Amino acid sequence: MEPRFDLFTNELGTKFGKRFANASMPIVQSSLPKATQELVSLRASQINGCGWCIDLHTKDAAAAGESAVRLNLVAAWREATVFTEAEQAALALAEEGTRLADAYQGVSDETWTQVRKHYDDDQTAALVALVAMINAANRLAVIVHQKGGSYQPGMFDSLVN
């Protein structure tokens, strides 16, 4: 499949991209650990089949020092020993918040309890917002068939004011 449309070279797409990036700044600047932010974004992107976002979040996480072992095991995090209980709670929230149509109750009480056990109010707000934002980003990229493979860490830093 070839890309259908390049949002990055379209004037309106660029304007939207800047605002979208700026809307994410409170999450990026929150006390939610950066590693958790990248793991959550990566897991949701895997579920949604977003090659662009998988490429972006894998490379950004690696550039920030995340290990290849942990990045490679995100897709099977329940069967891995390399994630903390807090990270597991965040990954469960990412999965359940991404697969809303698959579960009539959305995020389970069990997952919510684990999230609240490990994250304070600001971190919880950041996690909820992050799951929503990465799902929106995935949909944008998947709709236009934005391909993964060309992302370079930091290439969108100029989008953020």
Helices and strands as residue ranges (DSSP letters): H 11-23, H 25-28, H 34-48, H 51-63, H 68-73, G 74-79, H 85-98, G 100-102, H 109-118, H 121-143, G 157-159
